[in-house]
Amino acid sequence: MATVNRAKESLRKEQQEQRQASRGKGRDAELDEALKGTFPASDPVASQTATKPGAKKRAH
């Protein structure tokens, strides 16, 4: 008797839904959508300020 693995079934269902949703879209649209979902993490804040090499330090 075969048992049903709910995790596998859920994964298969999700993959099928993603394939159906992406059929009408091109690869660029899929990439744009994926990047939008990771926006804050994909563009971290710089920890240093940009300077030109050899530039003099400013007096405060």
mmCIF file as Biopython writes it, N, C-alpha, C and O atoms, coordinates in Angstrom:
data_model
#
loop_
_atom_site.group_PDB
_atom_site.id
_atom_site.type_symbol
_atom_site.label_atom_id
_atom_site.label_alt_id
_atom_site.label_comp_id
_atom_site.label_asym_id
_atom_site.label_entity_id
_atom_site.label_seq_id
_atom_site.pdbx_PDB_ins_code
_atom_site.Cartn_x
_atom_site.Cartn_y
_atom_site.Cartn_z
_atom_site.occupancy
_atom_site.B_iso_or_equiv
_atom_site.auth_seq_id
_atom_site.auth_asym_id
_atom_site.pdbx_PDB_model_num
ATOM 1   N N  . MET A ? 1  ? 0.823  -1.173 0.000   1.0 0.0 1  A 1 
ATOM 2   C CA . MET A ? 1  ? 0.000  0.000  0.000   1.0 0.0 1  A 1 
ATOM 3   C C  . MET A ? 1  ? 0.877  1.250  0.000   1.0 0.0 1  A 1 
ATOM 4   O O  . MET A ? 1  ? 1.712  1.423  0.888   1.0 0.0 1  A 1 
ATOM 5   N N  . ALA A ? 2  ? 0.695  2.099  -0.969  1.0 0.0 2  A 1 
ATOM 6   C CA . ALA A ? 2  ? 1.495  3.312  -1.097  1.0 0.0 2  A 1 
ATOM 7   C C  . ALA A ? 2  ? 0.920  4.425  -0.226  1.0 0.0 2  A 1 
ATOM 8   O O  . ALA A ? 2  ? -0.291 4.640  -0.176  1.0 0.0 2  A 1 
ATOM 9   N N  . THR A ? 3  ? 1.816  5.121  0.452   1.0 0.0 3  A 1 
ATOM 10  C CA . THR A ? 3  ? 1.369  6.243  1.276   1.0 0.0 3  A 1 
ATOM 11  C C  . THR A ? 3  ? 1.524  7.540  0.489   1.0 0.0 3  A 1 
ATOM 12  O O  . THR A ? 3  ? 2.386  7.650  -0.383  1.0 0.0 3  A 1 
ATOM 13  N N  . VAL A ? 4  ? 0.691  8.506  0.802   1.0 0.0 4  A 1 
ATOM 14  C CA . VAL A ? 4  ? 0.729  9.793  0.122   1.0 0.0 4  A 1 
ATOM 15  C C  . VAL A ? 4  ? 1.670  10.713 0.887   1.0 0.0 4  A 1 
ATOM 16  O O  . VAL A ? 4  ? 1.499  10.934 2.085   1.0 0.0 4  A 1 
ATOM 17  N N  . ASN A ? 5  ? 2.656  11.242 0.191   1.0 0.0 5  A 1 
ATOM 18  C CA . ASN A ? 5  ? 3.574  12.196 0.795   1.0 0.0 5  A 1 
ATOM 19  C C  . ASN A ? 5  ? 3.027  13.591 0.513   1.0 0.0 5  A 1 
ATOM 20  O O  . ASN A ? 5  ? 3.084  14.068 -0.620  1.0 0.0 5  A 1 
ATOM 21  N N  . ARG A ? 6  ? 2.507  14.229 1.526   1.0 0.0 6  A 1 
ATOM 22  C CA . ARG A ? 6  ? 1.849  15.527 1.350   1.0 0.0 6  A 1 
ATOM 23  C C  . ARG A ? 6  ? 2.815  16.605 0.878   1.0 0.0 6  A 1 
ATOM 24  O O  . ARG A ? 6  ? 2.428  17.485 0.110   1.0 0.0 6  A 1 
ATOM 25  N N  . ALA A ? 7  ? 4.051  16.551 1.321   1.0 0.0 7  A 1 
ATOM 26  C CA . ALA A ? 7  ? 5.038  17.545 0.900   1.0 0.0 7  A 1 
ATOM 27  C C  . ALA A ? 7  ? 5.302  17.439 -0.603  1.0 0.0 7  A 1 
ATOM 28  O O  . ALA A ? 7  ? 5.369  18.450 -1.303  1.0 0.0 7  A 1 
ATOM 29  N N  . LYS A ? 8  ? 5.452  16.203 -1.091  1.0 0.0 8  A 1 
ATOM 30  C CA . LYS A ? 8  ? 5.689  16.004 -2.523  1.0 0.0 8  A 1 
ATOM 31  C C  . LYS A ? 8  ? 4.488  16.444 -3.346  1.0 0.0 8  A 1 
ATOM 32  O O  . LYS A ? 8  ? 4.638  17.078 -4.390  1.0 0.0 8  A 1 
ATOM 33  N N  . GLU A ? 9  ? 3.306  16.106 -2.872  1.0 0.0 9  A 1 
ATOM 34  C CA . GLU A ? 9  ? 2.087  16.496 -3.593  1.0 0.0 9  A 1 
ATOM 35  C C  . GLU A ? 9  ? 1.947  18.018 -3.635  1.0 0.0 9  A 1 
ATOM 36  O O  . GLU A ? 9  ? 1.555  18.579 -4.658  1.0 0.0 9  A 1 
ATOM 37  N N  . SER A ? 10 ? 2.265  18.678 -2.533  1.0 0.0 10 A 1 
ATOM 38  C CA . SER A ? 10 ? 2.190  20.134 -2.472  1.0 0.0 10 A 1 
ATOM 39  C C  . SER A ? 10 ? 3.184  20.764 -3.443  1.0 0.0 10 A 1 
ATOM 40  O O  . SER A ? 10 ? 2.861  21.728 -4.137  1.0 0.0 10 A 1 
ATOM 41  N N  . LEU A ? 11 ? 4.394  20.213 -3.485  1.0 0.0 11 A 1 
ATOM 42  C CA . LEU A ? 11 ? 5.415  20.716 -4.397  1.0 0.0 11 A 1 
ATOM 43  C C  . LEU A ? 11 ? 4.991  20.538 -5.847  1.0 0.0 11 A 1 
ATOM 44  O O  . LEU A ? 11 ? 5.125  21.461 -6.650  1.0 0.0 11 A 1 
ATOM 45  N N  . ARG A ? 12 ? 4.486  19.374 -6.185  1.0 0.0 12 A 1 
ATOM 46  C CA . ARG A ? 12 ? 4.030  19.124 -7.557  1.0 0.0 12 A 1 
ATOM 47  C C  . ARG A ? 12 ? 2.919  20.088 -7.954  1.0 0.0 12 A 1 
ATOM 48  O O  . ARG A ? 12 ? 2.908  20.613 -9.068  1.0 0.0 12 A 1 
ATOM 49  N N  . LYS A ? 13 ? 1.987  20.315 -7.036  1.0 0.0 13 A 1 
ATOM 50  C CA . LYS A ? 13 ? 0.878  21.232 -7.311  1.0 0.0 13 A 1 
ATOM 51  C C  . LYS A ? 13 ? 1.401  22.654 -7.530  1.0 0.0 13 A 1 
ATOM 52  O O  . LYS A ? 13 ? 0.976  23.341 -8.459  1.0 0.0 13 A 1 
ATOM 53  N N  . GLU A ? 14 ? 2.323  23.087 -6.671  1.0 0.0 14 A 1 
ATOM 54  C CA . GLU A ? 14 ? 2.883  24.433 -6.802  1.0 0.0 14 A 1 
ATOM 55  C C  . GLU A ? 14 ? 3.639  24.590 -8.118  1.0 0.0 14 A 1 
ATOM 56  O O  . GLU A ? 14 ? 3.499  25.608 -8.796  1.0 0.0 14 A 1 
ATOM 57  N N  . GLN A ? 15 ? 4.439  23.590 -8.483  1.0 0.0 15 A 1 
ATOM 58  C CA . GLN A ? 15 ? 5.183  23.643 -9.738  1.0 0.0 15 A 1 
ATOM 59  C C  . GLN A ? 15 ? 4.243  23.696 -10.935 1.0 0.0 15 A 1 
ATOM 60  O O  . GLN A ? 15 ? 4.492  24.434 -11.888 1.0 0.0 15 A 1 
ATOM 61  N N  . GLN A ? 16 ? 3.174  22.923 -10.892 1.0 0.0 16 A 1 
ATOM 62  C CA . GLN A ? 16 ? 2.200  22.924 -11.980 1.0 0.0 16 A 1 
ATOM 63  C C  . GLN A ? 16 ? 1.548  24.300 -12.106 1.0 0.0 16 A 1 
ATOM 64  O O  . GLN A ? 16 ? 1.377  24.807 -13.215 1.0 0.0 16 A 1 
ATOM 65  N N  . GLU A ? 17 ? 1.186  24.904 -10.978 1.0 0.0 17 A 1 
ATOM 66  C CA . GLU A ? 17 ? 0.571  26.231 -11.002 1.0 0.0 17 A 1 
ATOM 67  C C  . GLU A ? 17 ? 1.534  27.272 -11.559 1.0 0.0 17 A 1 
ATOM 68  O O  . GLU A ? 17 ? 1.126  28.162 -12.305 1.0 0.0 17 A 1 
ATOM 69  N N  . GLN A ? 18 ? 2.810  27.163 -11.200 1.0 0.0 18 A 1 
ATOM 70  C CA . GLN A ? 18 ? 3.807  28.099 -11.708 1.0 0.0 18 A 1 
ATOM 71  C C  . GLN A ? 18 ? 3.992  27.943 -13.213 1.0 0.0 18 A 1 
ATOM 72  O O  . GLN A ? 18 ? 4.122  28.935 -13.931 1.0 0.0 18 A 1 
ATOM 73  N N  . ARG A ? 19 ? 4.004  26.697 -13.694 1.0 0.0 19 A 1 
ATOM 74  C CA . ARG A ? 19 ? 4.133  26.469 -15.139 1.0 0.0 19 A 1 
ATOM 75  C C  . ARG A ? 19 ? 2.950  27.061 -15.888 1.0 0.0 19 A 1 
ATOM 76  O O  . ARG A ? 19 ? 3.122  27.692 -16.931 1.0 0.0 19 A 1 
ATOM 77  N N  . GLN A ? 20 ? 1.755  26.859 -15.358 1.0 0.0 20 A 1 
ATOM 78  C CA . GLN A ? 20 ? 0.557  27.390 -16.007 1.0 0.0 20 A 1 
ATOM 79  C C  . GLN A ? 20 ? 0.575  28.915 -16.004 1.0 0.0 20 A 1 
ATOM 80  O O  . GLN A ? 20 ? 0.182  29.537 -16.991 1.0 0.0 20 A 1 
ATOM 81  N N  . ALA A ? 21 ? 1.020  29.516 -14.925 1.0 0.0 21 A 1 
ATOM 82  C CA . ALA A ? 21 ? 1.056  30.976 -14.823 1.0 0.0 21 A 1 
ATOM 83  C C  . ALA A ? 21 ? 2.105  31.576 -15.751 1.0 0.0 21 A 1 
ATOM 84  O O  . ALA A ? 21 ? 1.929  32.685 -16.256 1.0 0.0 21 A 1 
ATOM 85  N N  . SER A ? 22 ? 3.203  30.845 -15.978 1.0 0.0 22 A 1 
ATOM 86  C CA . SER A ? 22 ? 4.288  31.399 -16.782 1.0 0.0 22 A 1 
ATOM 87  C C  . SER A ? 22 ? 4.138  31.144 -18.279 1.0 0.0 22 A 1 
ATOM 88  O O  . SER A ? 22 ? 4.918  31.679 -19.067 1.0 0.0 22 A 1 
ATOM 89  N N  . ARG A ? 23 ? 3.172  30.352 -18.686 1.0 0.0 23 A 1 
ATOM 90  C CA . ARG A ? 23 ? 3.003  30.057 -20.113 1.0 0.0 23 A 1 
ATOM 91  C C  . ARG A ? 23 ? 2.734  31.314 -20.925 1.0 0.0 23 A 1 
ATOM 92  O O  . ARG A ? 23 ? 3.180  31.414 -22.068 1.0 0.0 23 A 1 
ATOM 93  N N  . GLY A ? 24 ? 2.020  32.263 -20.363 1.0 0.0 24 A 1 
ATOM 94  C CA . GLY A ? 24 ? 1.692  33.492 -21.081 1.0 0.0 24 A 1 
ATOM 95  C C  . GLY A ? 24 ? 2.768  34.558 -20.966 1.0 0.0 24 A 1 
ATOM 96  O O  . GLY A ? 24 ? 2.656  35.616 -21.586 1.0 0.0 24 A 1 
ATOM 97  N N  . LYS A ? 25 ? 3.810  34.298 -20.184 1.0 0.0 25 A 1 
ATOM 98  C CA . LYS A ? 25 ? 4.864  35.288 -19.959 1.0 0.0 25 A 1 
ATOM 99  C C  . LYS A ? 25 ? 6.162  34.842 -20.621 1.0 0.0 25 A 1 
ATOM 100 O O  . LYS A ? 25 ? 6.388  33.655 -20.853 1.0 0.0 25 A 1 
ATOM 101 N N  . GLY A ? 26 ? 7.003  35.820 -20.915 1.0 0.0 26 A 1 
ATOM 102 C CA . GLY A ? 26 ? 8.331  35.516 -21.427 1.0 0.0 26 A 1 
ATOM 103 C C  . GLY A ? 26 ? 9.309  35.368 -20.270 1.0 0.0 26 A 1 
ATOM 104 O O  . GLY A ? 26 ? 8.961  35.626 -19.118 1.0 0.0 26 A 1 
ATOM 105 N N  . ARG A ? 27 ? 10.512 34.961 -20.576 1.0 0.0 27 A 1 
ATOM 106 C CA . ARG A ? 27 ? 11.537 34.789 -19.541 1.0 0.0 27 A 1 
ATOM 107 C C  . ARG A ? 27 ? 11.838 36.108 -18.832 1.0 0.0 27 A 1 
ATOM 108 O O  . ARG A ? 27 ? 12.037 36.122 -17.618 1.0 0.0 27 A 1 
ATOM 109 N N  . ASP A ? 28 ? 11.874 37.226 -19.580 1.0 0.0 28 A 1 
ATOM 110 C CA . ASP A ? 28 ? 12.168 38.520 -18.975 1.0 0.0 28 A 1 
ATOM 111 C C  . ASP A ? 28 ? 11.120 38.895 -17.942 1.0 0.0 28 A 1 
ATOM 112 O O  . ASP A ? 28 ? 11.458 39.429 -16.886 1.0 0.0 28 A 1 
ATOM 113 N N  . ALA A ? 29 ? 9.868  38.627 -18.228 1.0 0.0 29 A 1 
ATOM 114 C CA . ALA A ? 29 ? 8.794  38.948 -17.286 1.0 0.0 29 A 1 
ATOM 115 C C  . ALA A ? 29 ? 8.931  38.103 -16.023 1.0 0.0 29 A 1 
ATOM 116 O O  . ALA A ? 29 ? 8.687  38.594 -14.920 1.0 0.0 29 A 1 
ATOM 117 N N  . GLU A ? 30 ? 9.316  36.848 -16.172 1.0 0.0 30 A 1 
ATOM 118 C CA . GLU A ? 30 ? 9.507  35.979 -15.012 1.0 0.0 30 A 1 
ATOM 119 C C  . GLU A ? 30 ? 10.659 36.484 -14.152 1.0 0.0 30 A 1 
ATOM 120 O O  . GLU A ? 30 ? 10.560 36.507 -12.926 1.0 0.0 30 A 1 
ATOM 121 N N  . LEU A ? 31 ? 11.753 36.889 -14.797 1.0 0.0 31 A 1 
ATOM 122 C CA . LEU A ? 31 ? 12.908 37.398 -14.064 1.0 0.0 31 A 1 
ATOM 123 C C  . LEU A ? 31 ? 12.557 38.683 -13.332 1.0 0.0 31 A 1 
ATOM 124 O O  . LEU A ? 31 ? 12.906 38.845 -12.163 1.0 0.0 31 A 1 
ATOM 125 N N  . ASP A ? 32 ? 11.871 39.599 -14.006 1.0 0.0 32 A 1 
ATOM 126 C CA . ASP A ? 32 ? 11.457 40.851 -13.369 1.0 0.0 32 A 1 
ATOM 127 C C  . ASP A ? 32 ? 10.594 40.582 -12.145 1.0 0.0 32 A 1 
ATOM 128 O O  . ASP A ? 32 ? 10.769 41.213 -11.103 1.0 0.0 32 A 1 
ATOM 129 N N  . GLU A ? 33 ? 9.682  39.663 -12.271 1.0 0.0 33 A 1 
ATOM 130 C CA . GLU A ? 33 ? 8.788  39.333 -11.157 1.0 0.0 33 A 1 
ATOM 131 C C  . GLU A ? 33 ? 9.579  38.738 -9.992  1.0 0.0 33 A 1 
ATOM 132 O O  . GLU A ? 33 ? 9.317  39.061 -8.833  1.0 0.0 33 A 1 
ATOM 133 N N  . ALA A ? 34 ? 10.530 37.884 -10.292 1.0 0.0 34 A 1 
ATOM 134 C CA . ALA A ? 34 ? 11.345 37.273 -9.242  1.0 0.0 34 A 1 
ATOM 135 C C  . ALA A ? 34 ? 12.199 38.318 -8.533  1.0 0.0 34 A 1 
ATOM 136 O O  . ALA A ? 34 ? 12.346 38.275 -7.311  1.0 0.0 34 A 1 
ATOM 137 N N  . LEU A ? 35 ? 12.762 39.257 -9.293  1.0 0.0 35 A 1 
ATOM 138 C CA . LEU A ? 35 ? 13.584 40.301 -8.689  1.0 0.0 35 A 1 
ATOM 139 C C  . LEU A ? 35 ? 12.758 41.232 -7.816  1.0 0.0 35 A 1 
ATOM 140 O O  . LEU A ? 35 ? 13.223 41.668 -6.763  1.0 0.0 35 A 1 
ATOM 141 N N  . LYS A ? 36 ? 11.548 41.539 -8.237  1.0 0.0 36 A 1 
ATOM 142 C CA . LYS A ? 36 ? 10.673 42.392 -7.425  1.0 0.0 36 A 1 
ATOM 143 C C  . LYS A ? 36 ? 10.393 41.751 -6.076  1.0 0.0 36 A 1 
ATOM 144 O O  . LYS A ? 36 ? 10.284 42.443 -5.064  1.0 0.0 36 A 1 
ATOM 145 N N  . GLY A ? 37 ? 10.279 40.452 -6.063  1.0 0.0 37 A 1 
ATOM 146 C CA . GLY A ? 37 ? 10.007 39.744 -4.820  1.0 0.0 37 A 1 
ATOM 147 C C  . GLY A ? 37 ? 11.168 39.750 -3.842  1.0 0.0 37 A 1 
ATOM 148 O O  . GLY A ? 37 ? 10.965 39.540 -2.647  1.0 0.0 37 A 1 
ATOM 149 N N  . THR A ? 38 ? 12.388 39.989 -4.329  1.0 0.0 38 A 1 
ATOM 150 C CA . THR A ? 38 ? 13.570 39.989 -3.467  1.0 0.0 38 A 1 
ATOM 151 C C  . THR A ? 38 ? 14.187 41.365 -3.356  1.0 0.0 38 A 1 
ATOM 152 O O  . THR A ? 38 ? 15.328 41.483 -2.909  1.0 0.0 38 A 1 
ATOM 153 N N  . PHE A ? 39 ? 13.468 42.424 -3.750  1.0 0.0 39 A 1 
ATOM 154 C CA . PHE A ? 39 ? 14.047 43.753 -3.870  1.0 0.0 39 A 1 
ATOM 155 C C  . PHE A ? 39 ? 14.867 44.225 -2.672  1.0 0.0 39 A 1 
ATOM 156 O O  . PHE A ? 39 ? 16.043 44.540 -2.856  1.0 0.0 39 A 1 
ATOM 157 N N  . PRO A ? 40 ? 14.328 44.292 -1.471  1.0 0.0 40 A 1 
ATOM 158 C CA . PRO A ? 40 ? 15.149 44.859 -0.392  1.0 0.0 40 A 1 
ATOM 159 C C  . PRO A ? 40 ? 16.444 44.085 -0.167  1.0 0.0 40 A 1 
ATOM 160 O O  . PRO A ? 40 ? 17.482 44.692 0.098   1.0 0.0 40 A 1 
ATOM 161 N N  . ALA A ? 41 ? 16.404 42.792 -0.266  1.0 0.0 41 A 1 
ATOM 162 C CA . ALA A ? 41 ? 17.596 41.987 -0.027  1.0 0.0 41 A 1 
ATOM 163 C C  . ALA A ? 41 ? 18.555 42.016 -1.207  1.0 0.0 41 A 1 
ATOM 164 O O  . ALA A ? 41 ? 19.754 41.807 -1.025  1.0 0.0 41 A 1 
ATOM 165 N N  . SER A ? 42 ? 18.060 42.270 -2.402  1.0 0.0 42 A 1 
ATOM 166 C CA . SER A ? 42 ? 18.932 42.230 -3.574  1.0 0.0 42 A 1 
ATOM 167 C C  . SER A ? 42 ? 19.666 43.545 -3.791  1.0 0.0 42 A 1 
ATOM 168 O O  . SER A ? 42 ? 20.560 43.615 -4.635  1.0 0.0 42 A 1 
ATOM 169 N N  . ASP A ? 43 ? 19.309 44.585 -3.050  1.0 0.0 43 A 1 
ATOM 170 C CA . ASP A ? 43 ? 19.943 45.890 -3.215  1.0 0.0 43 A 1 
ATOM 171 C C  . ASP A ? 43 ? 20.310 46.441 -1.840  1.0 0.0 43 A 1 
ATOM 172 O O  . ASP A ? 43 ? 19.672 47.375 -1.355  1.0 0.0 43 A 1 
ATOM 173 N N  . PRO A ? 44 ? 21.341 45.865 -1.206  1.0 0.0 44 A 1 
ATOM 174 C CA . PRO A ? 44 ? 21.675 46.290 0.151   1.0 0.0 44 A 1 
ATOM 175 C C  . PRO A ? 44 ? 22.233 47.710 0.187   1.0 0.0 44 A 1 
ATOM 176 O O  . PRO A ? 44 ? 22.777 48.201 -0.802  1.0 0.0 44 A 1 
ATOM 177 N N  . VAL A ? 45 ? 22.094 48.350 1.321   1.0 0.0 45 A 1 
ATOM 178 C CA . VAL A ? 45 ? 22.596 49.703 1.522   1.0 0.0 45 A 1 
ATOM 179 C C  . VAL A ? 45 ? 24.109 49.645 1.631   1.0 0.0 45 A 1 
ATOM 180 O O  . VAL A ? 45 ? 24.655 48.746 2.270   1.0 0.0 45 A 1 
ATOM 181 N N  . ALA A ? 46 ? 24.799 50.615 1.002   1.0 0.0 46 A 1 
ATOM 182 C CA . ALA A ? 46 ? 26.252 50.663 1.056   1.0 0.0 46 A 1 
ATOM 183 C C  . ALA A ? 46 ? 26.704 51.023 2.467   1.0 0.0 46 A 1 
ATOM 184 O O  . ALA A ? 46 ? 26.122 51.907 3.096   1.0 0.0 46 A 1 
ATOM 185 N N  . SER A ? 47 ? 27.728 50.354 2.965   1.0 0.0 47 A 1 
ATOM 186 C CA . SER A ? 47 ? 28.222 50.630 4.306   1.0 0.0 47 A 1 
ATOM 187 C C  . SER A ? 47 ? 29.313 51.693 4.298   1.0 0.0 47 A 1 
ATOM 188 O O  . SER A ? 47 ? 29.699 52.187 5.357   1.0 0.0 47 A 1 
ATOM 189 N N  . GLN A ? 48 ? 29.815 52.053 3.118   1.0 0.0 48 A 1 
ATOM 190 C CA . GLN A ? 48 ? 30.855 53.065 2.998   1.0 0.0 48 A 1 
ATOM 191 C C  . GLN A ? 48 ? 30.402 54.139 2.029   1.0 0.0 48 A 1 
ATOM 192 O O  . GLN A ? 48 ? 29.546 53.902 1.177   1.0 0.0 48 A 1 
ATOM 193 N N  . THR A ? 49 ? 30.982 55.323 2.165   1.0 0.0 49 A 1 
ATOM 194 C CA . THR A ? 49 ? 30.668 56.388 1.221   1.0 0.0 49 A 1 
ATOM 195 C C  . THR A ? 49 ? 31.676 56.351 0.085   1.0 0.0 49 A 1 
ATOM 196 O O  . THR A ? 49 ? 32.838 55.994 0.278   1.0 0.0 49 A 1 
ATOM 197 N N  . ALA A ? 50 ? 31.226 56.716 -1.075  1.0 0.0 50 A 1 
ATOM 198 C CA . ALA A ? 50 ? 32.094 56.707 -2.253  1.0 0.0 50 A 1 
ATOM 199 C C  . ALA A ? 50 ? 33.032 57.910 -2.218  1.0 0.0 50 A 1 
ATOM 200 O O  . ALA A ? 50 ? 32.615 59.023 -1.895  1.0 0.0 50 A 1 
ATOM 201 N N  . THR A ? 51 ? 34.287 57.684 -2.548  1.0 0.0 51 A 1 
ATOM 202 C CA . THR A ? 51 ? 35.264 58.774 -2.640  1.0 0.0 51 A 1 
ATOM 203 C C  . THR A ? 51 ? 36.099 58.575 -3.885  1.0 0.0 51 A 1 
ATOM 204 O O  . THR A ? 51 ? 36.226 57.464 -4.399  1.0 0.0 51 A 1 
ATOM 205 N N  . LYS A ? 52 ? 36.661 59.662 -4.359  1.0 0.0 52 A 1 
ATOM 206 C CA . LYS A ? 52 ? 37.561 59.576 -5.503  1.0 0.0 52 A 1 
ATOM 207 C C  . LYS A ? 52 ? 38.969 59.313 -4.991  1.0 0.0 52 A 1 
ATOM 208 O O  . LYS A ? 52 ? 39.368 59.881 -3.974  1.0 0.0 52 A 1 
ATOM 209 N N  . PRO A ? 53 ? 39.725 58.468 -5.671  1.0 0.0 53 A 1 
ATOM 210 C CA . PRO A ? 53 ? 41.104 58.227 -5.250  1.0 0.0 53 A 1 
ATOM 211 C C  . PRO A ? 53 ? 41.901 59.531 -5.308  1.0 0.0 53 A 1 
ATOM 212 O O  . PRO A ? 53 ? 41.815 60.269 -6.289  1.0 0.0 53 A 1 
ATOM 213 N N  . GLY A ? 54 ? 42.662 59.808 -4.278  1.0 0.0 54 A 1 
ATOM 214 C CA . GLY A ? 54 ? 43.494 61.002 -4.247  1.0 0.0 54 A 1 
ATOM 215 C C  . GLY A ? 54 ? 42.752 62.273 -3.881  1.0 0.0 54 A 1 
ATOM 216 O O  . GLY A ? 54 ? 43.356 63.345 -3.844  1.0 0.0 54 A 1 
ATOM 217 N N  . ALA A ? 55 ? 41.464 62.180 -3.610  1.0 0.0 55 A 1 
ATOM 218 C CA . ALA A ? 55 ? 40.695 63.371 -3.251  1.0 0.0 55 A 1 
ATOM 219 C C  . ALA A ? 55 ? 41.062 63.810 -1.841  1.0 0.0 55 A 1 
ATOM 220 O O  . ALA A ? 55 ? 41.333 62.984 -0.969  1.0 0.0 55 A 1 
ATOM 221 N N  . LYS A ? 56 ? 41.066 65.129 -1.629  1.0 0.0 56 A 1 
ATOM 222 C CA . LYS A ? 56 ? 41.384 65.672 -0.313  1.0 0.0 56 A 1 
ATOM 223 C C  . LYS A ? 56 ? 40.193 65.485 0.617   1.0 0.0 56 A 1 
ATOM 224 O O  . LYS A ? 56 ? 39.040 65.507 0.186   1.0 0.0 56 A 1 
ATOM 225 N N  . LYS A ? 57 ? 40.488 65.303 1.884   1.0 0.0 57 A 1 
ATOM 226 C CA . LYS A ? 57 ? 39.429 65.171 2.874   1.0 0.0 57 A 1 
ATOM 227 C C  . LYS A ? 57 ? 38.811 66.533 3.129   1.0 0.0 57 A 1 
ATOM 228 O O  . LYS A ? 57 ? 39.507 67.549 3.131   1.0 0.0 57 A 1 
ATOM 229 N N  . ARG A ? 58 ? 37.515 66.551 3.341   1.0 0.0 58 A 1 
ATOM 230 C CA . ARG A ? 58 ? 36.801 67.796 3.623   1.0 0.0 58 A 1 
ATOM 231 C C  . ARG A ? 58 ? 36.936 68.154 5.100   1.0 0.0 58 A 1 
ATOM 232 O O  . ARG A ? 58 ? 36.981 67.282 5.968   1.0 0.0 58 A 1 
ATOM 233 N N  . ALA A ? 59 ? 36.999 69.441 5.361   1.0 0.0 59 A 1 
ATOM 234 C CA . ALA A ? 59 ? 36.997 69.920 6.744   1.0 0.0 59 A 1 
ATOM 235 C C  . ALA A ? 59 ? 35.552 70.113 7.170   1.0 0.0 59 A 1 
ATOM 236 O O  . ALA A ? 59 ? 34.760 70.689 6.425   1.0 0.0 59 A 1 
ATOM 237 N N  . HIS A ? 60 ? 35.204 69.647 8.338   1.0 0.0 60 A 1 
ATOM 238 C CA . HIS A ? 60 ? 33.819 69.759 8.810   1.0 0.0 60 A 1 
ATOM 239 C C  . HIS A ? 60 ? 33.614 71.040 9.491   1.0 0.0 60 A 1 
ATOM 240 O O  . HIS A ? 60 ? 32.511 71.321 9.960   1.0 0.0 60 A 1 
#
